[in-house]
Amino acid sequence: MKTTKKIELLQKLDTQLSTYNCVDHNIIIGGDWNFILNKDLDAEGGNPQLKLSSIAEIVKLKNKYDLIDIFRVRFPESKRFTYRQNSPRRLRRLDYFIVSNSLQESISKVDVLASVSSDHSPVFLKFSNNPTETWGSSY
């Protein structure tokens, strides 16, 4: 996807999010973003290029809606890659979740899993039960 299309998509996402009352809702956005956020931590091999205009749009979203890259929060110095291109050898972290900061305590695990049949590895999020939730005797 060309950079202008990515920016348009991120701006459209902002428009969609602005129609919800984000104070009352948590946000979970994940997928293949197709760009890295940090050259040192999110890339190995090749000549990684930062797509600054795409990064700027993500930063705007993160600031506006109090979102975090949950993997980077949990593993601030980790080099775990989700994309592998073997020839030439390039590793990138292109796949990640951006979530509401308020969800941090509800996420008990985040990990990059091994890929079975794709050049992308899945990112795993596990949510814990809310400890303040009380269950009745029936559903």
DRENKERO-515048 format. One record per residue (C-alpha): residue number from 0; residue in one letter; z, y, x. Coordinates in Angstrom, 2 decimals, always signed. Each point is the difference from the previous one (the first is absolute). Last residue first. Example, Ala and Ser with C-alpha at 12.3 -4.5 7.8 and 13.67 -1.06 7.14 Angstrom:
BEGIN
<margu><nr>1</nr><rest>s</rest><up>+7.14</up><north>-1.06</north><east>+13.67</east></margu>
<margu><nr>0</nr><rest>a</rest><up>+0.66</up><north>-3.44</north><east>-1.37</east></margu>
//
This chain:
BEGIN
<margu><nr>138</nr><rest>y</rest><up>+33.31</up><north>-16.46</north><east>-25.85</east></margu>
<margu><nr>137</nr><rest>s</rest><up>+3.29</up><north>-1.68</north><east>-0.78</east></margu>
<margu><nr>136</nr><rest>s</rest><up>+3.64</up><north>+0.09</north><east>+1.11</east></margu>
<margu><nr>135</nr><rest>g</rest><up>-0.35</up><north>+3.51</north><east>+1.32</east></margu>
<margu><nr>134</nr><rest>w</rest><up>-1.06</up><north>+1.00</north><east>+3.46</east></margu>
<margu><nr>133</nr><rest>t</rest><up>+1.39</up><north>+2.96</north><east>+1.86</east></margu>
<margu><nr>132</nr><rest>e</rest><up>-2.12</up><north>+2.06</north><east>+2.38</east></margu>
<margu><nr>131</nr><rest>t</rest><up>+2.00</up><north>+1.93</north><east>+2.58</east></margu>
<margu><nr>130</nr><rest>p</rest><up>-0.96</up><north>-2.47</north><east>+2.74</east></margu>
<margu><nr>129</nr><rest>n</rest><up>-3.73</up><north>+0.60</north><east>-0.63</east></margu>
<margu><nr>128</nr><rest>n</rest><up>-1.63</up><north>-3.26</north><east>+0.89</east></margu>
<margu><nr>127</nr><rest>s</rest><up>-1.72</up><north>+0.03</north><east>+3.36</east></margu>
<margu><nr>126</nr><rest>f</rest><up>-3.65</up><north>+0.84</north><east>+0.47</east></margu>
<margu><nr>125</nr><rest>k</rest><up>-2.13</up><north>-1.83</north><east>+2.51</east></margu>
<margu><nr>124</nr><rest>l</rest><up>-3.06</up><north>+1.67</north><east>+1.49</east></margu>
<margu><nr>123</nr><rest>f</rest><up>-2.60</up><north>-1.96</north><east>+1.99</east></margu>
<margu><nr>122</nr><rest>v</rest><up>-3.00</up><north>+1.51</north><east>+1.76</east></margu>
<margu><nr>121</nr><rest>p</rest><up>-3.02</up><north>-2.28</north><east>+0.09</east></margu>
<margu><nr>120</nr><rest>s</rest><up>-2.03</up><north>-0.41</north><east>+3.18</east></margu>
<margu><nr>119</nr><rest>h</rest><up>-3.59</up><north>+1.24</north><east>+0.11</east></margu>
<margu><nr>118</nr><rest>d</rest><up>-2.89</up><north>-1.81</north><east>+1.77</east></margu>
<margu><nr>117</nr><rest>s</rest><up>+0.21</up><north>-2.53</north><east>-2.80</east></margu>
<margu><nr>116</nr><rest>s</rest><up>+0.45</up><north>-3.74</north><east>-0.39</east></margu>
<margu><nr>115</nr><rest>v</rest><up>+3.64</up><north>-0.83</north><east>+0.61</east></margu>
<margu><nr>114</nr><rest>s</rest><up>+1.51</up><north>+3.25</north><east>+1.21</east></margu>
<margu><nr>113</nr><rest>a</rest><up>+3.53</up><north>-0.15</north><east>+1.33</east></margu>
<margu><nr>112</nr><rest>l</rest><up>+2.55</up><north>+2.16</north><east>-1.75</east></margu>
<margu><nr>111</nr><rest>v</rest><up>+1.00</up><north>+3.60</north><east>+0.73</east></margu>
<margu><nr>110</nr><rest>d</rest><up>+3.54</up><north>+0.58</north><east>-1.18</east></margu>
<margu><nr>109</nr><rest>v</rest><up>+2.19</up><north>+2.04</north><east>-2.34</east></margu>
<margu><nr>108</nr><rest>k</rest><up>+3.32</up><north>-1.30</north><east>-1.27</east></margu>
<margu><nr>107</nr><rest>s</rest><up>+2.90</up><north>+1.00</north><east>-2.25</east></margu>
<margu><nr>106</nr><rest>i</rest><up>-1.74</up><north>+2.86</north><east>-1.77</east></margu>
<margu><nr>105</nr><rest>s</rest><up>+2.41</up><north>+1.36</north><east>-2.61</east></margu>
<margu><nr>104</nr><rest>e</rest><up>+1.91</up><north>+2.13</north><east>+2.52</east></margu>
<margu><nr>103</nr><rest>q</rest><up>-3.17</up><north>+1.78</north><east>+1.11</east></margu>
<margu><nr>102</nr><rest>l</rest><up>-1.26</up><north>+0.60</north><east>-3.56</east></margu>
<margu><nr>101</nr><rest>s</rest><up>+1.19</up><north>+3.65</north><east>-0.14</east></margu>
<margu><nr>100</nr><rest>n</rest><up>-2.48</up><north>+0.86</north><east>+2.76</east></margu>
<margu><nr>99</nr><rest>s</rest><up>-2.78</up><north>-0.77</north><east>-2.44</east></margu>
<margu><nr>98</nr><rest>v</rest><up>-2.50</up><north>-2.37</north><east>+1.55</east></margu>
<margu><nr>97</nr><rest>i</rest><up>-3.01</up><north>+0.06</north><east>+2.33</east></margu>
<margu><nr>96</nr><rest>f</rest><up>-0.98</up><north>-3.57</north><east>+0.74</east></margu>
<margu><nr>95</nr><rest>y</rest><up>-2.19</up><north>-1.07</north><east>+2.88</east></margu>
<margu><nr>94</nr><rest>d</rest><up>-3.35</up><north>-1.39</north><east>+1.10</east></margu>
<margu><nr>93</nr><rest>l</rest><up>-1.86</up><north>+1.71</north><east>+2.83</east></margu>
<margu><nr>92</nr><rest>r</rest><up>+2.19</up><north>-1.05</north><east>+2.92</east></margu>
<margu><nr>91</nr><rest>r</rest><up>-2.71</up><north>-0.54</north><east>+2.62</east></margu>
<margu><nr>90</nr><rest>l</rest><up>-1.01</up><north>-2.54</north><east>+2.62</east></margu>
<margu><nr>89</nr><rest>r</rest><up>-3.31</up><north>+0.19</north><east>+1.82</east></margu>
<margu><nr>88</nr><rest>r</rest><up>-1.60</up><north>-2.63</north><east>+2.22</east></margu>
<margu><nr>87</nr><rest>p</rest><up>-3.72</up><north>+0.77</north><east>+0.25</east></margu>
<margu><nr>86</nr><rest>s</rest><up>-0.77</up><north>-2.47</north><east>-1.46</east></margu>
<margu><nr>85</nr><rest>n</rest><up>+3.16</up><north>-1.39</north><east>-1.54</east></margu>
<margu><nr>84</nr><rest>q</rest><up>+0.68</up><north>+2.55</north><east>-2.72</east></margu>
<margu><nr>83</nr><rest>r</rest><up>+3.53</up><north>-0.40</north><east>-1.27</east></margu>
<margu><nr>82</nr><rest>y</rest><up>+1.65</up><north>+1.97</north><east>-2.80</east></margu>
<margu><nr>81</nr><rest>t</rest><up>+3.65</up><north>-0.11</north><east>-1.08</east></margu>
<margu><nr>80</nr><rest>f</rest><up>+1.66</up><north>+0.87</north><east>+3.29</east></margu>
<margu><nr>79</nr><rest>r</rest><up>+3.64</up><north>-0.06</north><east>+0.91</east></margu>
<margu><nr>78</nr><rest>k</rest><up>+0.94</up><north>+2.34</north><east>+2.85</east></margu>
<margu><nr>77</nr><rest>s</rest><up>+3.60</up><north>+0.78</north><east>-0.80</east></margu>
<margu><nr>76</nr><rest>e</rest><up>+1.65</up><north>+3.26</north><east>+1.09</east></margu>
<margu><nr>75</nr><rest>p</rest><up>+1.29</up><north>+1.35</north><east>-3.33</east></margu>
<margu><nr>74</nr><rest>f</rest><up>+0.47</up><north>-3.41</north><east>-1.65</east></margu>
<margu><nr>73</nr><rest>r</rest><up>+1.83</up><north>+0.60</north><east>-3.29</east></margu>
<margu><nr>72</nr><rest>v</rest><up>-1.33</up><north>+3.54</north><east>-0.50</east></margu>
<margu><nr>71</nr><rest>r</rest><up>-3.44</up><north>-1.03</north><east>+1.30</east></margu>
<margu><nr>70</nr><rest>f</rest><up>-0.17</up><north>-2.90</north><east>-2.46</east></margu>
<margu><nr>69</nr><rest>i</rest><up>+1.18</up><north>+2.20</north><east>-2.90</east></margu>
<margu><nr>68</nr><rest>d</rest><up>-2.66</up><north>+2.67</north><east>+0.54</east></margu>
<margu><nr>67</nr><rest>i</rest><up>+1.91</up><north>+2.62</north><east>-1.99</east></margu>
<margu><nr>66</nr><rest>l</rest><up>-0.51</up><north>+2.05</north><east>-3.14</east></margu>
<margu><nr>65</nr><rest>d</rest><up>+1.87</up><north>+3.12</north><east>-1.17</east></margu>
<margu><nr>64</nr><rest>y</rest><up>-2.69</up><north>+0.90</north><east>-2.58</east></margu>
<margu><nr>63</nr><rest>k</rest><up>-1.28</up><north>+3.26</north><east>+1.49</east></margu>
<margu><nr>62</nr><rest>n</rest><up>+0.84</up><north>-0.87</north><east>+3.60</east></margu>
<margu><nr>61</nr><rest>k</rest><up>-1.57</up><north>-3.45</north><east>-0.01</east></margu>
<margu><nr>60</nr><rest>l</rest><up>-3.04</up><north>+1.20</north><east>-1.93</east></margu>
<margu><nr>59</nr><rest>k</rest><up>-0.56</up><north>+2.92</north><east>+2.39</east></margu>
<margu><nr>58</nr><rest>v</rest><up>+0.48</up><north>-2.35</north><east>+3.00</east></margu>
<margu><nr>57</nr><rest>i</rest><up>-2.60</up><north>-2.36</north><east>-1.48</east></margu>
<margu><nr>56</nr><rest>e</rest><up>-2.47</up><north>+2.89</north><east>-0.38</east></margu>
<margu><nr>55</nr><rest>a</rest><up>+0.64</up><north>+1.15</north><east>+3.59</east></margu>
<margu><nr>54</nr><rest>i</rest><up>-0.58</up><north>-3.54</north><east>+1.28</east></margu>
<margu><nr>53</nr><rest>s</rest><up>-3.39</up><north>-0.05</north><east>-1.73</east></margu>
<margu><nr>52</nr><rest>s</rest><up>-0.92</up><north>+3.37</north><east>+1.57</east></margu>
<margu><nr>51</nr><rest>l</rest><up>+1.22</up><north>-1.19</north><east>+3.41</east></margu>
<margu><nr>50</nr><rest>k</rest><up>-2.01</up><north>-3.22</north><east>+0.12</east></margu>
<margu><nr>49</nr><rest>l</rest><up>+1.54</up><north>-1.17</north><east>+3.26</east></margu>
<margu><nr>48</nr><rest>q</rest><up>-2.44</up><north>-1.83</north><east>+2.23</east></margu>
<margu><nr>47</nr><rest>p</rest><up>+0.80</up><north>-3.26</north><east>+1.72</east></margu>
<margu><nr>46</nr><rest>n</rest><up>-2.02</up><north>-0.75</north><east>+3.16</east></margu>
<margu><nr>45</nr><rest>g</rest><up>-0.08</up><north>-3.77</north><east>+0.32</east></margu>
<margu><nr>44</nr><rest>g</rest><up>+3.18</up><north>-1.96</north><east>+0.43</east></margu>
<margu><nr>43</nr><rest>e</rest><up>+3.34</up><north>+0.46</north><east>-1.74</east></margu>
<margu><nr>42</nr><rest>a</rest><up>+0.74</up><north>+2.15</north><east>-3.01</east></margu>
<margu><nr>41</nr><rest>d</rest><up>+2.87</up><north>+0.85</north><east>-2.37</east></margu>
<margu><nr>40</nr><rest>l</rest><up>+2.82</up><north>+0.90</north><east>+2.39</east></margu>
<margu><nr>39</nr><rest>d</rest><up>-1.66</up><north>+2.28</north><east>+2.57</east></margu>
<margu><nr>38</nr><rest>k</rest><up>-2.77</up><north>+1.45</north><east>-2.20</east></margu>
<margu><nr>37</nr><rest>n</rest><up>+2.30</up><north>+0.69</north><east>-2.95</east></margu>
<margu><nr>36</nr><rest>l</rest><up>-1.11</up><north>+0.32</north><east>-3.62</east></margu>
<margu><nr>35</nr><rest>i</rest><up>-2.87</up><north>-2.47</north><east>+0.06</east></margu>
<margu><nr>34</nr><rest>f</rest><up>-2.95</up><north>+0.02</north><east>-2.38</east></margu>
<margu><nr>33</nr><rest>n</rest><up>-1.55</up><north>-2.46</north><east>-2.42</east></margu>
<margu><nr>32</nr><rest>w</rest><up>+2.70</up><north>+0.46</north><east>-2.64</east></margu>
<margu><nr>31</nr><rest>d</rest><up>-0.10</up><north>-3.72</north><east>-0.78</east></margu>
<margu><nr>30</nr><rest>g</rest><up>+2.57</up><north>-0.37</north><east>-2.73</east></margu>
<margu><nr>29</nr><rest>g</rest><up>+3.19</up><north>+1.31</north><east>-1.39</east></margu>
<margu><nr>28</nr><rest>i</rest><up>+1.43</up><north>+2.63</north><east>-2.29</east></margu>
<margu><nr>27</nr><rest>i</rest><up>+3.47</up><north>-0.41</north><east>-1.50</east></margu>
<margu><nr>26</nr><rest>i</rest><up>+1.39</up><north>+3.00</north><east>-1.87</east></margu>
<margu><nr>25</nr><rest>n</rest><up>+3.32</up><north>+0.15</north><east>-1.80</east></margu>
<margu><nr>24</nr><rest>h</rest><up>+0.17</up><north>+1.76</north><east>-3.34</east></margu>
<margu><nr>23</nr><rest>d</rest><up>+2.41</up><north>+2.46</north><east>-1.64</east></margu>
<margu><nr>22</nr><rest>v</rest><up>-0.36</up><north>+2.77</north><east>+2.57</east></margu>
<margu><nr>21</nr><rest>c</rest><up>-3.68</up><north>-0.85</north><east>+0.28</east></margu>
<margu><nr>20</nr><rest>n</rest><up>-0.69</up><north>+1.39</north><east>-3.48</east></margu>
<margu><nr>19</nr><rest>y</rest><up>-3.53</up><north>-1.24</north><east>-0.19</east></margu>
<margu><nr>18</nr><rest>t</rest><up>-3.15</up><north>+2.15</north><east>-0.20</east></margu>
<margu><nr>17</nr><rest>s</rest><up>+0.52</up><north>+1.09</north><east>+3.63</east></margu>
<margu><nr>16</nr><rest>l</rest><up>-0.53</up><north>-3.59</north><east>+1.12</east></margu>
<margu><nr>15</nr><rest>q</rest><up>-3.54</up><north>-0.02</north><east>-1.39</east></margu>
<margu><nr>14</nr><rest>t</rest><up>-0.91</up><north>+3.28</north><east>+1.70</east></margu>
<margu><nr>13</nr><rest>d</rest><up>+1.52</up><north>-1.20</north><east>+3.28</east></margu>
<margu><nr>12</nr><rest>l</rest><up>-2.01</up><north>-3.22</north><east>-0.25</east></margu>
<margu><nr>11</nr><rest>k</rest><up>-3.13</up><north>+2.08</north><east>-0.59</east></margu>
<margu><nr>10</nr><rest>q</rest><up>+0.81</up><north>+1.91</north><east>+3.19</east></margu>
<margu><nr>9</nr><rest>l</rest><up>+0.38</up><north>-3.29</north><east>+1.87</east></margu>
<margu><nr>8</nr><rest>l</rest><up>-3.34</up><north>-1.23</north><east>-1.37</east></margu>
<margu><nr>7</nr><rest>e</rest><up>-1.75</up><north>+3.27</north><east>+0.90</east></margu>
<margu><nr>6</nr><rest>i</rest><up>+1.45</up><north>-0.21</north><east>+3.51</east></margu>
<margu><nr>5</nr><rest>k</rest><up>-1.18</up><north>-3.57</north><east>+0.37</east></margu>
<margu><nr>4</nr><rest>k</rest><up>-3.48</up><north>+0.93</north><east>-1.29</east></margu>
<margu><nr>3</nr><rest>t</rest><up>-0.18</up><north>+2.86</north><east>+2.53</east></margu>
<margu><nr>2</nr><rest>t</rest><up>+1.06</up><north>-2.39</north><east>+2.78</east></margu>
<margu><nr>1</nr><rest>k</rest><up>-2.79</up><north>-2.46</north><east>-0.73</east></margu>
<margu><nr>0</nr><rest>m</rest><up>+0.96</up><north>-3.39</north><east>-1.39</east></margu>
//
